[in-house]
Amino acid sequence: MDSRNNYVNKRTLNHKFLDNIWSQNGEDGIIRELLARIERDRLLAQYVVEFGAWDGRHLSNTFALVEKGYRAVYIEGDKEKYLELLKTCQSYINIHPINKFVSDDRESEESLDLILKETGCPFNYDVLSIDIDSADLDIWESHRLYKPKIVVIEIDSSFPPGIEKRHTSGMPGSSFTSTLKVASQKGYTLVAHTGNMILVGNEYVDSIGLEQRFIDDPTLLFNWFWYKLERQSTLAKKYRTYKALLIRKVNEARVFLRAECTSSKKYLKMKPE
């Protein structure tokens, strides 16, 4: 399984074009290459959208494009992080900052469609980057009035291909297979897996030159490194949680026993002979 994945990665965008300027896992280089290939056949809008934007720079999948002059809508719900975003905007007037939490309800005023409607964002903008550690897939699924060329979406890679899992309050994030299912319904093809899934609209697949076998079986692009990493992380989190719970229970038992012992001593002292 791992050897197959290593072989595949040497022949895909994952292997050759990984590069970080501001991104975390090589997304900057992959997006740069995808846009270069698309631009051979189509005009670019030079417009990006990212939410969960923080200060606009931190681990951003699109800020490298903003530095090149792309216009951007950056959405950040946290007020303190939004203030940091405003500081970035002082140097980059091509950023349109918005302080909102994006809703997955299409009818809500906080839906991505209605937020973008107020910004002048073009229908086929270039890159959508979603990283909010929760209802990422639900929000993308509800985003129907626009068709970005490239979508970068965070997933829970601890669930391997074949397992469908959608975000819930108790288990945030969605799986590779559930995201693929929505992508197919929306007309997108997977081109890379970096912990995030990177997808392009089906109409651009010929331009980027993706091999047919990856189109036929996108699970070949699943990077098992991220599965191992996130499983280890998940197990480590569970271990720390159970360890903390055990320590708390032991301490509670000690307090209880100490109180019982103290009470027993007081009773023995008070008991007449």
C-alpha positions in Angstrom: 0.0 0.0 0.0 2.7 2.5 1.0 5.1 1.4 -1.8 2.3 1.9 -4.4 1.6 5.4 -3.0 5.3 6.3 -3.2 5.4 5.3 -6.8 2.3 7.3 -7.6 3.5 10.4 -5.9 6.7 10.5 -8.1 4.5 10.9 -11.1 2.0 13.5 -9.7 1.9 17.1 -8.6 2.4 15.9 -5.0 6.0 14.9 -5.8 7.3 17.5 -8.3 5.7 20.8 -7.4 5.4 20.9 -3.6 6.6 24.3 -2.4 5.7 26.4 0.6 5.9 30.2 0.6 3.1 30.7 3.1 1.3 27.3 2.9 1.9 24.4 5.2 2.2 21.3 3.1 3.4 22.4 -0.4 0.1 23.8 -1.6 1.7 27.0 -2.9 3.7 25.2 -5.4 0.9 22.9 -6.6 -1.5 25.8 -7.0 1.1 27.8 -8.9 1.6 25.0 -11.3 -2.1 24.3 -11.8 -2.8 28.0 -12.5 0.1 28.1 -15.0 -1.3 25.1 -16.9 -4.9 26.4 -16.8 -3.7 29.8 -18.1 -2.4 28.2 -21.3 -6.0 27.7 -22.4 -8.1 30.0 -20.3 -8.0 33.5 -18.9 -7.5 33.7 -15.1 -9.7 35.9 -13.1 -6.8 36.7 -10.7 -9.2 36.4 -7.8 -9.1 34.1 -4.7 -11.3 33.4 -1.7 -10.1 32.0 1.6 -11.9 31.6 4.9 -10.4 30.7 8.2 -8.0 33.4 7.0 -6.5 34.4 10.3 -4.1 37.3 9.6 -4.1 36.6 5.8 -0.6 35.2 5.9 -0.5 32.4 8.5 -0.4 29.0 6.7 -2.4 30.6 3.8 -2.9 28.7 0.6 -3.5 31.9 -1.4 -1.4 34.7 0.1 1.5 34.0 -2.3 -1.0 34.9 -5.1 -2.1 38.1 -3.2 1.6 39.1 -3.2 1.6 38.8 -6.9 -1.4 41.2 -7.2 -4.4 38.8 -7.1 -7.5 40.3 -5.5 -8.8 38.3 -2.5 -11.7 38.0 -0.3 -10.4 36.9 3.1 -13.1 35.9 5.7 -12.2 35.5 9.4 -14.8 35.1 12.1 -12.6 35.5 15.2 -12.5 39.2 16.2 -8.9 39.1 17.4 -7.6 37.3 14.4 -9.7 39.7 12.2 -7.8 42.6 13.7 -4.6 41.0 12.7 -6.0 40.6 9.2 -6.8 44.3 9.0 -3.1 45.0 9.8 -2.2 42.9 6.8 -4.7 44.8 4.6 -2.9 48.0 5.4 -0.1 46.8 3.1 -2.3 44.9 0.7 -5.2 46.9 -0.6 -6.1 44.1 -2.9 -7.6 42.1 0.1 -11.2 42.5 0.9 -11.5 41.6 4.6 -14.7 40.3 6.1 -15.4 39.5 9.8 -18.0 36.7 9.7 -18.3 33.1 10.5 -19.4 31.3 7.3 -22.6 29.3 7.5 -23.4 26.0 5.7 -27.0 27.2 5.5 -27.6 28.4 1.9 -30.4 30.7 3.1 -28.4 32.4 5.8 -26.9 35.9 5.3 -23.6 34.3 6.4 -23.7 31.7 3.6 -20.6 31.9 1.3 -22.8 32.7 -1.7 -24.4 35.7 -0.1 -21.2 37.0 1.5 -19.4 36.9 -1.9 -22.4 38.5 -3.6 -21.6 41.7 -1.8 -17.9 41.7 -2.9 -17.9 41.7 -6.7 -16.2 38.3 -6.8 -16.4 36.8 -10.3 -18.4 33.6 -10.9 -15.3 31.6 -12.0 -12.7 33.0 -9.6 -9.4 31.1 -9.4 -8.9 29.5 -6.0 -11.2 28.7 -3.0 -9.3 27.7 0.1 -11.3 26.3 3.0 -9.7 25.6 6.4 -12.0 25.9 9.4 -11.5 22.5 11.1 -15.2 21.7 11.1 -18.0 22.1 8.4 -15.6 22.7 5.5 -17.3 20.2 3.2 -20.8 21.3 4.2 -20.0 24.9 3.3 -18.4 24.0 0.0 -21.4 21.8 -0.8 -23.7 24.8 -0.2 -21.6 27.1 -2.4 -23.6 26.9 -5.6 -23.6 30.4 -7.2 -19.9 30.3 -8.0 -17.5 27.9 -9.7 -13.9 28.4 -8.6 -11.3 26.8 -10.9 -9.4 25.2 -8.0 -10.6 24.2 -4.5 -8.3 23.4 -1.6 -10.3 21.9 1.2 -9.1 20.4 4.5 -10.2 16.8 5.3 -9.8 14.3 8.1 -7.1 12.0 6.6 -7.3 9.6 9.4 -10.2 8.0 7.5 -8.8 6.1 4.5 -10.5 5.7 1.1 -13.8 3.8 1.2 -15.0 5.3 4.5 -17.7 7.9 4.4 -17.7 10.3 7.3 -19.2 13.8 7.5 -18.6 16.5 10.0 -20.5 16.4 13.3 -20.0 18.5 16.5 -18.5 15.5 18.2 -16.3 14.4 15.3 -15.2 17.5 13.2 -14.1 17.2 9.6 -15.1 15.0 6.7 -13.3 12.0 5.1 -11.5 11.6 1.8 -14.3 9.5 0.3 -17.2 11.8 1.5 -15.3 14.8 0.0 -14.7 13.0 -3.3 -18.5 12.2 -3.5 -19.4 15.9 -3.1 -16.6 16.9 -5.5 -18.0 14.5 -8.2 -21.5 15.9 -7.7 -20.2 19.5 -8.1 -18.1 18.7 -11.2 -14.6 18.5 -9.7 -11.6 16.2 -10.1 -9.0 15.4 -7.5 -5.4 16.3 -8.5 -3.5 16.1 -5.2 -3.8 15.2 -1.5 -1.5 17.1 0.9 -3.6 16.6 4.0 -5.8 19.0 2.1 -7.6 17.8 -1.0 -6.8 19.9 -4.1 -9.4 19.7 -6.8 -10.0 21.4 -10.2 -13.2 21.8 -12.2 -13.7 19.1 -14.7 -13.5 21.5 -17.6 -9.8 22.2 -16.7 -8.6 18.6 -16.4 -7.4 18.4 -20.0 -5.4 21.6 -19.5 -3.5 20.3 -16.4 -2.7 17.0 -18.1 -3.8 14.6 -15.3 -3.2 11.0 -16.2 -6.4 9.0 -17.0 -5.8 6.4 -14.4 -6.0 9.1 -11.6 -9.2 10.4 -13.1 -10.6 6.8 -13.2 -9.4 6.0 -9.7 -8.7 9.1 -7.6 -8.0 6.9 -4.5 -4.6 6.4 -6.1 -3.8 10.0 -5.1 -4.6 9.4 -1.5 -1.3 10.0 0.4 -1.0 7.4 3.1 1.6 9.5 4.9 -1.2 11.8 6.1 -3.3 8.8 7.2 -0.4 7.6 9.4 0.3 11.1 10.7 -3.3 11.9 11.6 -4.0 8.4 13.0 -0.9 8.8 15.3 -2.1 12.3 16.2 -5.6 11.0 16.9 -4.3 8.2 19.0 -1.9 10.5 20.8 -4.8 12.9 21.6 -6.9 10.0 22.9 -4.0 8.8 25.0 -3.5 12.2 26.5 -7.3 12.6 27.1 -7.6 9.2 28.8 -4.4 9.8 30.8 -5.7 13.1 32.0 -9.0 11.5 32.8 -7.3 8.7 34.7 -5.1 11.2 36.7 -8.2 13.2 37.5 -10.0 10.1 38.7 -7.0 9.0 40.8 -6.7 12.4 42.4 -10.5 12.5 43.1 -10.1 9.1 44.7 -7.2 10.3 46.8 -9.2 13.3 48.0 -12.2 11.1 48.8 -10.0 8.6 50.7 -8.2 11.3 52.6 -11.6 12.8 53.6 -12.9 9.4 54.6 -9.7 8.7 56.7 -10.0 12.1 58.4 -13.7 11.5 59.1 -12.9 8.1 60.6 -10.2 9.4 62.8 -12.5 12.1 64.1 -15.2 9.5 64.8 -12.8 7.2 66.7 -11.7 10.1 68.9 -15.3 11.1 69.6 -16.4 7.5 70.3 -16.7 6.8 74.1 -14.7 3.9 75.6 
